[in-house]
Amino acid sequence: MLKRSHLAVAMSFSAAVLCGCGGAAQSAQPSPAASTAAAKDKKHQFEAAKADCMKQKGFKYVAYVAPEKQESDEDRKIASGDYQAMKTYREKYGFGVYAVYAYPKEMAPEGMAGNPVKDPNRKMLSSLSNAQLVAYNEAKNACMGVAGKKVLGLTLKSNLDYFSQMAKAHKRAKAAELDGDPKLVELAGAMATCLKGKGYTVSDTKPSAIDLRGERTFLEQQSNLGKQQEGDLQAPPKMTKDTQQYQMPELTPQQAMPYLNKEIKAALDDLECGKDFYPAFIPRETTVQQRVNEQFAF
């Protein structure tokens, strides 16, 4: 059985999960191509500043920057909104939500389903007692503020505040550059009309909202399964209006498949309705996302 964190916090932008333990990313839209050398250097500076601060506070922290994802030709086609490439992906993985359970070796984040943990800090955290973990997190929150000011020029209160501010930056950028674009608004409206005609509920027709509508629908369903299994979490972290909490269930691949089959049907309907929208939206959304991520050394 694939056991995910019982608390996965998904941001309003694709795939960032605050607890650092995974979550259903917007898998139909792979991460942008390799960052510039300057962006990579900024990531290393940010990590080094955190590590130096943690050392001064008596804690071990390794300045770790994950290797850049090597994208295939198929990945690049999907990132361009190519209809056939997106269809091939969705025929197997849907929106990428239940596929994490159905195909854990392919889709599960590191540390789950036997996938090795690469971040040395995650390995170290697993050896701490509860009291040590509380002290460690307090120090890390303080050091996030130090590193944020030194490298990013940001005033950060905590690790959570870092992700919250990044979510707000994504939201502002997408609202200004995507949701206000007349052509994208027109294409998103046509997609919404098509989806409603197929029986789907569309509560928000803004381009950035219509893009995430399908994934969020199944994330919410998945979260409800988690609550049914374990009840509401007693003390979840305090969220902001720019973050959303998802309580993830435990599912075997066999248990996940019926849910995934329904998700695949919805994802293919979504693609048919969005065959004009996605090629126009995805490349621009990817550019905006990459720019904001680089601003935050993410």
C-alpha positions in Angstrom: 0.0 0.0 0.0 1.3 3.4 -0.9 1.3 5.6 2.2 1.4 9.3 1.6 1.6 11.9 4.2 -1.8 12.3 5.9 -1.4 16.1 5.4 -0.3 17.3 1.9 -0.6 21.0 1.4 -1.0 21.9 -2.2 -0.3 25.5 -3.3 -2.5 27.5 -5.7 0.3 27.1 -8.2 1.1 23.7 -9.6 2.7 21.0 -7.5 4.3 22.8 -4.6 3.5 21.0 -1.4 4.4 22.7 1.8 5.0 19.8 4.0 7.7 18.6 1.6 6.2 15.2 1.3 4.6 15.1 -2.0 1.3 15.8 -3.6 -0.4 15.6 -6.9 1.4 18.0 -9.1 0.1 19.3 -12.4 1.7 16.3 -14.1 0.2 17.1 -17.5 2.4 20.2 -17.5 6.0 19.2 -16.8 8.4 21.5 -15.1 10.1 24.1 -17.4 13.3 23.4 -19.2 16.6 23.7 -17.2 16.9 27.0 -15.4 19.6 29.6 -16.4 23.0 29.4 -14.7 22.1 32.5 -12.7 18.9 30.9 -11.4 20.8 27.7 -10.4 23.4 29.8 -8.6 20.7 31.6 -6.7 19.3 28.3 -5.5 22.8 27.3 -4.2 23.2 30.6 -2.5 19.8 30.3 -0.8 20.6 26.8 0.4 24.1 27.8 1.6 22.7 30.7 3.5 20.2 28.4 5.3 22.9 25.9 6.0 25.3 28.5 7.5 22.5 29.9 9.7 21.5 26.4 10.9 25.1 25.6 11.8 25.3 28.8 13.9 22.3 27.6 15.8 23.8 24.2 16.4 21.9 22.2 13.8 23.0 20.2 10.8 21.5 21.2 7.5 22.9 20.2 4.1 22.8 22.8 1.3 20.9 20.5 -1.1 19.7 21.5 -4.6 17.8 18.7 -6.4 19.1 17.9 -9.9 17.3 19.4 -12.8 14.7 17.1 -14.3 15.9 15.8 -17.7 12.9 16.3 -20.0 12.2 14.1 -23.0 10.8 15.1 -26.3 7.4 14.0 -25.1 7.7 16.2 -22.0 8.5 19.2 -24.2 5.5 18.5 -26.5 3.2 18.3 -23.4 4.7 21.6 -22.1 3.8 23.2 -25.5 0.2 22.1 -25.2 0.5 19.5 -28.0 -2.8 17.7 -28.2 -1.6 14.2 -29.1 1.1 14.2 -26.5 -1.3 15.4 -23.8 -3.9 12.7 -24.9 -1.3 9.9 -24.7 -0.4 11.1 -21.2 -4.0 11.4 -20.0 -5.1 8.1 -21.4 -2.9 6.5 -18.8 -2.5 9.0 -16.0 -5.5 11.3 -16.2 -4.7 14.5 -14.5 -1.9 12.8 -12.5 -3.9 12.6 -9.2 -4.8 8.9 -8.6 -1.9 7.8 -10.9 0.4 8.4 -7.9 -1.3 5.4 -6.3 -2.0 3.3 -9.4 1.6 3.6 -10.6 3.7 4.4 -7.5 7.1 3.4 -9.0 6.6 5.9 -11.8 4.7 8.7 -10.1 5.2 8.6 -6.3 7.5 11.2 -4.8 10.9 10.2 -3.4 10.7 8.3 -0.1 7.4 6.7 -1.1 6.6 3.3 -2.7 10.3 2.3 -2.4 11.5 5.4 -4.3 14.8 6.4 -2.6 15.1 9.6 -0.6 17.8 11.9 -2.2 17.6 14.9 0.0 20.0 14.2 3.0 18.0 16.6 5.2 14.9 14.4 4.9 16.9 11.4 5.9 18.2 13.2 8.9 14.8 14.4 10.1 13.5 10.9 10.4 16.1 10.2 13.1 15.0 13.1 15.4 12.7 12.8 18.4 9.5 14.9 18.6 11.2 17.4 20.9 14.3 17.6 18.6 12.1 18.1 15.6 10.2 21.0 17.2 13.5 22.7 18.0 14.9 22.0 14.6 11.8 23.5 12.9 12.0 26.6 15.0 15.6 27.1 14.0 14.8 26.4 10.3 11.9 29.0 10.4 14.3 31.6 11.8 17.0 30.7 9.2 14.5 30.9 6.4 14.1 34.5 7.4 17.8 35.1 7.5 18.4 33.5 4.1 15.3 35.1 2.6 16.6 38.6 3.4 20.2 37.9 2.4 19.6 36.1 -0.9 16.1 36.9 -2.0 15.5 40.3 -0.5 12.3 39.1 1.2 11.0 39.3 4.7 10.1 35.8 5.6 8.5 34.7 8.9 8.8 31.0 8.5 9.1 28.1 6.0 5.3 28.2 5.6 5.4 32.0 4.9 8.0 31.4 2.2 5.6 29.1 0.3 2.7 31.4 1.0 4.5 34.4 -0.4 5.5 32.4 -3.5 1.9 31.3 -4.0 0.7 34.9 -3.8 3.4 35.9 -6.3 2.2 33.2 -8.7 -1.4 34.3 -8.2 -0.6 37.9 -8.9 1.5 37.2 -12.0 -1.1 34.8 -13.5 -3.9 37.3 -12.8 -2.0 40.1 -14.5 -0.6 38.2 -17.5 -3.0 35.3 -18.1 -6.4 36.0 -16.6 -6.5 39.4 -18.2 -5.5 38.4 -21.7 -8.6 38.7 -24.0 -7.7 35.8 -26.2 -7.1 33.4 -23.3 -10.3 34.6 -21.7 -12.2 33.9 -24.9 -10.6 30.4 -25.2 -11.3 29.6 -21.5 -14.9 30.6 -21.9 -15.3 28.4 -24.9 -13.7 25.5 -23.0 -16.1 26.1 -20.0 -19.1 26.1 -22.3 -18.0 22.8 -23.8 -17.4 21.2 -20.3 -20.8 22.3 -19.1 -22.3 20.7 -22.2 -20.7 17.5 -21.2 -22.2 17.7 -17.7 -19.2 19.1 -15.7 -19.5 21.8 -13.2 -17.4 24.9 -13.9 -17.5 27.5 -11.2 -14.7 29.8 -12.4 -13.9 30.5 -16.0 -10.7 32.4 -15.6 -7.9 30.9 -17.7 -5.8 29.9 -14.6 -8.8 28.4 -12.9 -10.1 26.4 -15.9 -6.6 25.0 -16.3 -6.6 23.6 -12.8 -10.3 22.7 -12.5 -10.0 19.0 -13.3 -7.0 18.3 -11.1 -8.5 20.1 -8.2 -11.8 18.3 -8.5 -10.0 15.0 -8.1 -7.6 16.3 -5.4 -10.7 17.3 -3.4 -12.3 13.9 -3.9 -9.1 12.2 -2.8 -8.9 14.4 0.3 -12.5 13.4 1.2 -11.3 9.8 1.1 -8.5 10.7 3.5 -11.0 12.2 5.9 -13.2 9.2 5.7 -10.3 7.0 6.6 -8.9 8.9 9.5 -11.2 11.8 10.3 -10.2 15.5 10.1 -6.7 16.3 11.3 -6.8 17.6 14.9 -4.1 20.3 14.5 -3.4 21.1 10.8 -1.0 24.0 10.1 -2.7 27.4 9.8 -3.4 28.0 6.1 -3.8 31.3 4.2 -6.2 32.1 1.4 -3.5 31.3 -1.1 -3.0 27.7 0.1 -5.2 24.7 0.3 -5.0 21.7 2.5 -5.5 18.2 1.2 -5.7 15.2 3.5 -4.4 12.2 1.6 -5.7 8.7 1.9 -3.9 5.3 1.8 -4.7 3.3 -1.3 -3.3 0.3 -3.0 -2.8 0.3 -6.8 -5.8 -2.0 -7.0 -8.0 0.3 -4.9 -6.9 3.4 -6.9 -7.7 2.0 -10.3 -11.5 2.6 -10.3 -10.9 6.2 -9.3 -8.2 6.6 -11.9 -10.5 5.2 -14.6 -13.1 7.9 -13.8 -10.3 10.5 -13.7 -9.0 9.4 -17.1 -12.5 9.8 -18.6 -12.8 13.3 -17.1 -9.2 14.3 -18.2 -9.9 13.3 -21.8 -13.2 15.2 -21.9 -11.3 18.2 -20.5 -8.7 17.9 -23.2 -11.2 17.7 -26.0 -12.9 20.8 -24.7 -9.5 22.5 -24.2 -7.8 21.5 -27.5 -7.7 25.2 -28.5 -7.1 26.6 -25.0 -4.1 24.5 -23.9 -1.7 25.3 -26.7 -2.3 29.0 -26.1 -2.2 28.8 -22.3 0.4 26.3 -21.3 3.5 27.8 -22.8 2.7 31.2 -21.3 1.8 29.7 -18.0 5.0 27.8 -17.9 7.0 31.0 -18.6 5.3 32.8 -15.8 5.7 29.9 -13.4 9.4 29.6 -14.1 10.0 33.3 -13.7 8.3 33.4 -10.2 10.1 30.2 -9.2 13.4 31.7 -10.0 12.5 34.9 -8.1 12.1 32.6 -5.0 15.0 30.3 -5.8 12.6 27.4 -5.9 
